[in-house]
Amino acid sequence: MAKSSKKNGSKQSTSAKGGPKPQYAAAIDLGGTKVLAAIVDENHAILATAKIKTDVGGGAESVIAQMAAGVLKAAQKAKINAA
């Protein structure tokens, strides 16, 4: 179970093993033909990518769902729990 600790007035998450919890970010390139999603680590290294065809016929909500699906797919490929 991850824990939080206060250091210099800010919260810092720790992993179940006691070390600092890794930080990740998602990047999305939304284009007219594809959604390209990537997961990067705190050193800006790309851990995984996913590509999904953009279906603009469903409107904005559909495209947003495709973006989210791309990020989840990339997170799964990077073996990161995105929940």
A tleap script that builds the chain and sets N, CA, C and O, in Angstrom:
source leaprc.protein.ff14SB
mol = sequence {
  NMET ALA LYS SER SER LYS LYS ASN GLY SER
  LYS GLN SER THR SER ALA LYS GLY GLY PRO
  LYS PRO GLN TYR ALA ALA ALA ILE ASP LEU
  GLY GLY THR LYS VAL LEU ALA ALA ILE VAL
  ASP GLU ASN HIE ALA ILE LEU ALA THR ALA
  LYS ILE LYS THR ASP VAL GLY GLY GLY ALA
  GLU SER VAL ILE ALA GLN MET ALA ALA GLY
  VAL LEU LYS ALA ALA GLN LYS ALA LYS ILE
  ASN ALA CALA
}
set mol.1.N position { 0.842 -1.182 0.000 }
set mol.1.CA position { 0.000 0.000 0.000 }
set mol.1.C position { 0.883 1.239 0.000 }
set mol.1.O position { 1.844 1.317 0.766 }
set mol.2.N position { 0.571 2.191 -0.839 }
set mol.2.CA position { 1.350 3.431 -0.913 }
set mol.2.C position { 1.019 4.329 0.262 }
set mol.2.O position { -0.114 4.339 0.744 }
set mol.3.N position { 1.988 5.070 0.716 }
set mol.3.CA position { 1.821 5.989 1.833 }
set mol.3.C position { 2.175 7.396 1.378 }
set mol.3.O position { 2.851 7.589 0.367 }
set mol.4.N position { 1.706 8.371 2.140 }
set mol.4.CA position { 2.068 9.758 1.877 }
set mol.4.C position { 2.849 10.289 3.068 }
set mol.4.O position { 2.564 9.941 4.214 }
set mol.5.N position { 3.816 11.116 2.797 }
set mol.5.CA position { 4.567 11.749 3.878 }
set mol.5.C position { 4.685 13.234 3.573 }
set mol.5.O position { 4.660 13.641 2.412 }
set mol.6.N position { 4.811 14.034 4.610 }
set mol.6.CA position { 4.975 15.473 4.412 }
set mol.6.C position { 6.444 15.820 4.533 }
set mol.6.O position { 7.107 15.445 5.500 }
set mol.7.N position { 6.938 16.528 3.557 }
set mol.7.CA position { 8.323 16.970 3.548 }
set mol.7.C position { 8.319 18.421 3.093 }
set mol.7.O position { 7.847 18.726 1.997 }
set mol.8.N position { 8.827 19.295 3.901 }
set mol.8.CA position { 8.863 20.723 3.586 }
set mol.8.C position { 7.475 21.283 3.294 }
set mol.8.O position { 7.325 22.166 2.450 }
set mol.9.N position { 6.446 20.764 4.000 }
set mol.9.CA position { 5.101 21.291 3.839 }
set mol.9.C position { 4.337 20.747 2.656 }
set mol.9.O position { 3.182 21.123 2.459 }
set mol.10.N position { 4.946 19.859 1.844 }
set mol.10.CA position { 4.227 19.296 0.704 }
set mol.10.C position { 4.132 17.792 0.856 }
set mol.10.O position { 4.988 17.156 1.472 }
set mol.11.N position { 3.077 17.234 0.285 }
set mol.11.CA position { 2.896 15.797 0.343 }
set mol.11.C position { 3.771 15.108 -0.693 }
set mol.11.O position { 3.893 15.571 -1.827 }
set mol.12.N position { 4.382 13.991 -0.289 }
set mol.12.CA position { 5.180 13.205 -1.210 }
set mol.12.C position { 4.716 11.760 -1.094 }
set mol.12.O position { 4.725 11.198 0.001 }
set mol.13.N position { 4.310 11.150 -2.206 }
set mol.13.CA position { 3.843 9.775 -2.195 }
set mol.13.C position { 5.025 8.825 -2.200 }
set mol.13.O position { 6.061 9.092 -2.809 }
set mol.14.N position { 4.847 7.709 -1.508 }
set mol.14.CA position { 5.865 6.669 -1.513 }
set mol.14.C position { 5.227 5.374 -1.980 }
set mol.14.O position { 4.019 5.180 -1.843 }
set mol.15.N position { 6.039 4.495 -2.528 }
set mol.15.CA position { 5.547 3.213 -2.995 }
set mol.15.C position { 5.416 2.252 -1.827 }
set mol.15.O position { 5.836 2.545 -0.707 }
set mol.16.N position { 4.823 1.094 -2.113 }
set mol.16.CA position { 4.669 0.070 -1.088 }
set mol.16.C position { 6.028 -0.400 -0.575 }
set mol.16.O position { 6.128 -0.889 0.550 }
set mol.17.N position { 7.064 -0.257 -1.381 }
set mol.17.CA position { 8.415 -0.662 -0.983 }
set mol.17.C position { 9.133 0.439 -0.211 }
set mol.17.O position { 10.275 0.251 0.209 }
set mol.18.N position { 8.488 1.573 -0.019 }
set mol.18.CA position { 9.064 2.652 0.769 }
set mol.18.C position { 9.813 3.708 -0.027 }
set mol.18.O position { 10.132 4.763 0.521 }
set mol.19.N position { 10.103 3.467 -1.281 }
set mol.19.CA position { 10.807 4.450 -2.096 }
set mol.19.C position { 9.838 5.448 -2.691 }
set mol.19.O position { 8.627 5.301 -2.532 }
set mol.20.N position { 10.349 6.465 -3.375 }
set mol.20.CA position { 9.457 7.446 -3.993 }
set mol.20.C position { 8.596 6.789 -5.070 }
set mol.20.O position { 9.067 5.942 -5.829 }
set mol.21.N position { 7.347 7.189 -5.121 }
set mol.21.CA position { 6.427 6.653 -6.110 }
set mol.21.C position { 6.758 7.260 -7.469 }
set mol.21.O position { 6.873 8.480 -7.583 }
set mol.22.N position { 6.915 6.423 -8.515 }
set mol.22.CA position { 7.238 6.967 -9.836 }
set mol.22.C position { 6.130 7.888 -10.341 }
set mol.22.O position { 4.954 7.665 -10.054 }
set mol.23.N position { 6.503 8.904 -11.080 }
set mol.23.CA position { 5.553 9.851 -11.654 }
set mol.23.C position { 5.503 9.638 -13.161 }
set mol.23.O position { 6.537 9.475 -13.810 }
set mol.24.N position { 4.297 9.643 -13.709 }
set mol.24.CA position { 4.094 9.452 -15.137 }
set mol.24.C position { 3.212 10.570 -15.680 }
set mol.24.O position { 2.469 11.213 -14.939 }
set mol.25.N position { 3.309 10.788 -16.984 }
set mol.25.CA position { 2.442 11.748 -17.659 }
set mol.25.C position { 1.978 11.127 -18.969 }
set mol.25.O position { 2.664 10.293 -19.560 }
set mol.26.N position { 0.814 11.547 -19.402 }
set mol.26.CA position { 0.283 11.106 -20.693 }
set mol.26.C position { 0.387 12.258 -21.678 }
set mol.26.O position { 0.159 13.417 -21.330 }
set mol.27.N position { 0.729 11.924 -22.895 }
set mol.27.CA position { 0.789 12.909 -23.980 }
set mol.27.C position { -0.140 12.428 -25.087 }
set mol.27.O position { -0.203 11.234 -25.380 }
set mol.28.N position { -0.854 13.357 -25.695 }
set mol.28.CA position { -1.793 13.003 -26.761 }
set mol.28.C position { -1.554 13.891 -27.972 }
set mol.28.O position { -1.486 15.114 -27.856 }
set mol.29.N position { -1.426 13.256 -29.147 }
set mol.29.CA position { -1.355 13.961 -30.420 }
set mol.29.C position { -2.651 13.648 -31.145 }
set mol.29.O position { -2.832 12.542 -31.653 }
set mol.30.N position { -3.558 14.624 -31.194 }
set mol.30.CA position { -4.857 14.437 -31.833 }
set mol.30.C position { -4.793 14.950 -33.254 }
set mol.30.O position { -4.552 16.132 -33.498 }
set mol.31.N position { -5.012 14.042 -34.186 }
set mol.31.CA position { -4.996 14.419 -35.590 }
set mol.31.C position { -6.305 14.037 -36.265 }
set mol.31.O position { -7.162 13.398 -35.655 }
set mol.32.N position { -6.453 14.421 -37.502 }
set mol.32.CA position { -7.669 14.138 -38.246 }
set mol.32.C position { -7.827 12.675 -38.608 }
set mol.32.O position { -8.939 12.222 -38.882 }
set mol.33.N position { -6.725 11.922 -38.613 }
set mol.33.CA position { -6.811 10.503 -38.986 }
set mol.33.C position { -6.458 9.559 -37.844 }
set mol.33.O position { -6.831 8.386 -37.875 }
set mol.34.N position { -5.733 10.065 -36.822 }
set mol.34.CA position { -5.358 9.178 -35.724 }
set mol.34.C position { -5.166 9.948 -34.427 }
set mol.34.O position { -4.902 11.150 -34.416 }
set mol.35.N position { -5.312 9.197 -33.323 }
set mol.35.CA position { -4.969 9.680 -31.992 }
set mol.35.C position { -3.733 8.904 -31.589 }
set mol.35.O position { -3.756 7.673 -31.558 }
set mol.36.N position { -2.657 9.603 -31.282 }
set mol.36.CA position { -1.430 8.956 -30.823 }
set mol.36.C position { -1.244 9.344 -29.363 }
set mol.36.O position { -1.136 10.526 -29.036 }
set mol.37.N position { -1.209 8.345 -28.488 }
set mol.37.CA position { -1.036 8.588 -27.057 }
set mol.37.C position { 0.286 7.988 -26.610 }
set mol.37.O position { 0.732 6.978 -27.154 }
set mol.38.N position { 0.910 8.610 -25.622 }
set mol.38.CA position { 2.172 8.107 -25.082 }
set mol.38.C position { 2.178 8.276 -23.570 }
set mol.38.O position { 1.545 9.184 -23.032 }
set mol.39.N position { 2.892 7.401 -22.900 }
set mol.39.CA position { 3.145 7.509 -21.471 }
set mol.39.C position { 4.627 7.787 -21.308 }
set mol.39.O position { 5.469 7.082 -21.863 }
set mol.40.N position { 4.939 8.836 -20.532 }
set mol.40.CA position { 6.334 9.192 -20.279 }
set mol.40.C position { 6.593 9.168 -18.782 }
set mol.40.O position { 5.680 9.347 -17.976 }
set mol.41.N position { 7.869 8.939 -18.418 }
set mol.41.CA position { 8.220 8.928 -16.994 }
set mol.41.C position { 8.780 10.279 -16.572 }
set mol.41.O position { 8.818 11.223 -17.361 }
set mol.42.N position { 9.217 10.360 -15.314 }
set mol.42.CA position { 9.697 11.641 -14.783 }
set mol.42.C position { 10.966 12.135 -15.464 }
set mol.42.O position { 11.337 13.300 -15.323 }
set mol.43.N position { 11.639 11.243 -16.209 }
set mol.43.CA position { 12.832 11.643 -16.967 }
set mol.43.C position { 12.499 11.940 -18.424 }
set mol.43.O position { 13.396 12.127 -19.248 }
set mol.44.N position { 11.206 11.983 -18.738 }
set mol.44.CA position { 10.683 12.285 -20.069 }
set mol.44.C position { 10.958 11.175 -21.085 }
set mol.44.O position { 10.903 11.406 -22.293 }
set mol.45.N position { 11.254 9.974 -20.591 }
set mol.45.CA position { 11.454 8.829 -21.468 }
set mol.45.C position { 10.088 8.267 -21.850 }
set mol.45.O position { 9.211 8.120 -20.998 }
set mol.46.N position { 9.912 7.954 -23.131 }
set mol.46.CA position { 8.665 7.367 -23.597 }
set mol.46.C position { 8.657 5.893 -23.215 }
set mol.46.O position { 9.533 5.132 -23.625 }
set mol.47.N position { 7.654 5.492 -22.421 }
set mol.47.CA position { 7.540 4.112 -21.968 }
set mol.47.C position { 6.703 3.262 -22.910 }
set mol.47.O position { 6.983 2.077 -23.091 }
set mol.48.N position { 5.677 3.855 -23.511 }
set mol.48.CA position { 4.806 3.126 -24.438 }
set mol.48.C position { 3.972 4.107 -25.229 }
set mol.48.O position { 3.733 5.234 -24.796 }
set mol.49.N position { 3.528 3.663 -26.406 }
set mol.49.CA position { 2.643 4.474 -27.237 }
set mol.49.C position { 1.474 3.614 -27.706 }
set mol.49.O position { 1.539 2.385 -27.686 }
set mol.50.N position { 0.423 4.272 -28.120 }
set mol.50.CA position { -0.737 3.590 -28.697 }
set mol.50.C position { -1.331 4.487 -29.773 }
set mol.50.O position { -1.367 5.710 -29.630 }
set mol.51.N position { -1.792 3.868 -30.846 }
set mol.51.CA position { -2.387 4.622 -31.951 }
set mol.51.C position { -3.808 4.109 -32.181 }
set mol.51.O position { -4.039 2.902 -32.258 }
set mol.52.N position { -4.750 5.037 -32.288 }
set mol.52.CA position { -6.154 4.710 -32.539 }
set mol.52.C position { -6.640 5.599 -33.675 }
set mol.52.O position { -6.324 6.788 -33.725 }
set mol.53.N position { -7.406 5.017 -34.582 }
set mol.53.CA position { -7.969 5.785 -35.698 }
set mol.53.C position { -8.975 6.794 -35.158 }
set mol.53.O position { -9.813 6.452 -34.323 }
set mol.54.N position { -8.897 8.032 -35.631 }
set mol.54.CA position { -9.844 9.069 -35.231 }
set mol.54.C position { -11.136 8.901 -36.014 }
set mol.54.O position { -11.132 8.866 -37.244 }
set mol.55.N position { -12.239 8.796 -35.284 }
set mol.55.CA position { -13.560 8.719 -35.897 }
set mol.55.C position { -14.293 10.003 -35.536 }
set mol.55.O position { -14.871 10.112 -34.455 }
set mol.56.N position { -14.268 10.977 -36.445 }
set mol.56.CA position { -14.881 12.275 -36.157 }
set mol.56.C position { -16.388 12.268 -36.348 }
set mol.56.O position { -17.059 13.234 -35.983 }
set mol.57.N position { -16.930 11.204 -36.910 }
set mol.57.CA position { -18.368 11.130 -37.169 }
set mol.57.C position { -19.208 11.107 -35.904 }
set mol.57.O position { -20.389 11.453 -35.945 }
set mol.58.N position { -18.629 10.711 -34.788 }
set mol.58.CA position { -19.369 10.636 -33.535 }
set mol.58.C position { -19.370 11.921 -32.740 }
set mol.58.O position { -19.969 11.980 -31.666 }
set mol.59.N position { -18.719 12.940 -33.237 }
set mol.59.CA position { -18.685 14.224 -32.553 }
set mol.59.C position { -17.600 14.304 -31.489 }
set mol.59.O position { -16.776 13.400 -31.345 }
set mol.60.N position { -17.620 15.398 -30.755 }
set mol.60.CA position { -16.573 15.691 -29.772 }
set mol.60.C position { -16.506 14.640 -28.668 }
set mol.60.O position { -15.414 14.232 -28.271 }
set mol.61.N position { -17.664 14.194 -28.165 }
set mol.61.CA position { -17.654 13.195 -27.083 }
set mol.61.C position { -16.985 11.909 -27.529 }
set mol.61.O position { -16.271 11.278 -26.750 }
set mol.62.N position { -17.206 11.517 -28.763 }
set mol.62.CA position { -16.593 10.303 -29.304 }
set mol.62.C position { -15.071 10.459 -29.410 }
set mol.62.O position { -14.319 9.545 -29.072 }
set mol.63.N position { -14.636 11.614 -29.877 }
set mol.63.CA position { -13.198 11.865 -30.013 }
set mol.63.C position { -12.531 11.890 -28.631 }
set mol.63.O position { -11.430 11.362 -28.471 }
set mol.64.N position { -13.178 12.491 -27.643 }
set mol.64.CA position { -12.629 12.510 -26.280 }
set mol.64.C position { -12.521 11.084 -25.746 }
set mol.64.O position { -11.535 10.739 -25.095 }
set mol.65.N position { -13.524 10.259 -26.017 }
set mol.65.CA position { -13.478 8.857 -25.584 }
set mol.65.C position { -12.336 8.116 -26.269 }
set mol.65.O position { -11.692 7.267 -25.653 }
set mol.66.N position { -12.078 8.428 -27.533 }
set mol.66.CA position { -10.967 7.809 -28.262 }
set mol.66.C position { -9.628 8.238 -27.664 }
set mol.66.O position { -8.700 7.434 -27.579 }
set mol.67.N position { -9.526 9.499 -27.252 }
set mol.67.CA position { -8.299 9.984 -26.617 }
set mol.67.C position { -8.055 9.237 -25.307 }
set mol.67.O position { -6.938 8.800 -25.032 }
set mol.68.N position { -9.113 9.095 -24.499 }
set mol.68.CA position { -8.994 8.380 -23.227 }
set mol.68.C position { -8.615 6.923 -23.466 }
set mol.68.O position { -7.781 6.371 -22.747 }
set mol.69.N position { -9.217 6.305 -24.462 }
set mol.69.CA position { -8.900 4.910 -24.782 }
set mol.69.C position { -7.435 4.767 -25.203 }
set mol.69.O position { -6.778 3.782 -24.864 }
set mol.70.N position { -6.934 5.747 -25.938 }
set mol.70.CA position { -5.532 5.713 -26.350 }
set mol.70.C position { -4.590 5.792 -25.160 }
set mol.70.O position { -3.592 5.074 -25.102 }
set mol.71.N position { -4.907 6.661 -24.214 }
set mol.71.CA position { -4.071 6.792 -23.014 }
set mol.71.C position { -4.115 5.501 -22.202 }
set mol.71.O position { -3.078 5.031 -21.733 }
set mol.72.N position { -5.305 4.922 -22.030 }
set mol.72.CA position { -5.421 3.670 -21.280 }
set mol.72.C position { -4.660 2.538 -21.961 }
set mol.72.O position { -4.009 1.735 -21.293 }
set mol.73.N position { -4.743 2.475 -23.288 }
set mol.73.CA position { -4.024 1.443 -24.034 }
set mol.73.C position { -2.514 1.604 -23.863 }
set mol.73.O position { -1.805 0.618 -23.665 }
set mol.74.N position { -2.022 2.836 -23.940 }
set mol.74.CA position { -0.588 3.080 -23.746 }
set mol.74.C position { -0.172 2.732 -22.320 }
set mol.74.O position { 0.898 2.160 -22.110 }
set mol.75.N position { -1.006 3.073 -21.341 }
set mol.75.CA position { -0.686 2.748 -19.941 }
set mol.75.C position { -0.623 1.242 -19.738 }
set mol.75.O position { 0.248 0.748 -19.022 }
set mol.76.N position { -1.540 0.509 -20.362 }
set mol.76.CA position { -1.514 -0.954 -20.260 }
set mol.76.C position { -0.231 -1.507 -20.867 }
set mol.76.O position { 0.396 -2.400 -20.298 }
set mol.77.N position { 0.156 -0.976 -22.023 }
set mol.77.CA position { 1.388 -1.430 -22.672 }
set mol.77.C position { 2.616 -1.133 -21.813 }
set mol.77.O position { 3.594 -1.880 -21.835 }
set mol.78.N position { 2.556 -0.023 -21.049 }
set mol.78.CA position { 3.666 0.343 -20.167 }
set mol.78.C position { 3.586 -0.378 -18.832 }
set mol.78.O position { 4.453 -0.211 -17.974 }
set mol.79.N position { 2.527 -1.193 -18.658 }
set mol.79.CA position { 2.296 -1.933 -17.407 }
set mol.79.C position { 2.126 -1.004 -16.203 }
set mol.79.O position { 2.666 -1.230 -15.120 }
set mol.80.N position { 1.340 0.064 -16.452 }
set mol.80.CA position { 1.034 1.053 -15.407 }
set mol.80.C position { -0.452 0.946 -15.085 }
set mol.80.O position { -1.287 0.884 -15.988 }
set mol.81.N position { -0.770 0.926 -13.818 }
set mol.81.CA position { -2.160 0.920 -13.382 }
set mol.81.C position { -2.700 2.338 -13.540 }
set mol.81.O position { -2.314 3.237 -12.792 }
set mol.82.N position { -3.580 2.539 -14.499 }
set mol.82.CA position { -4.084 3.871 -14.793 }
set mol.82.C position { -5.356 4.196 -14.022 }
set mol.82.O position { -5.978 5.229 -14.267 }
set mol.83.N position { -5.745 3.338 -13.107 }
set mol.83.CA position { -6.984 3.572 -12.346 }
set mol.83.C position { -6.810 4.655 -11.313 }
set mol.83.O position { -7.753 4.974 -10.589 }
savepdb mol mol.pdb
quit
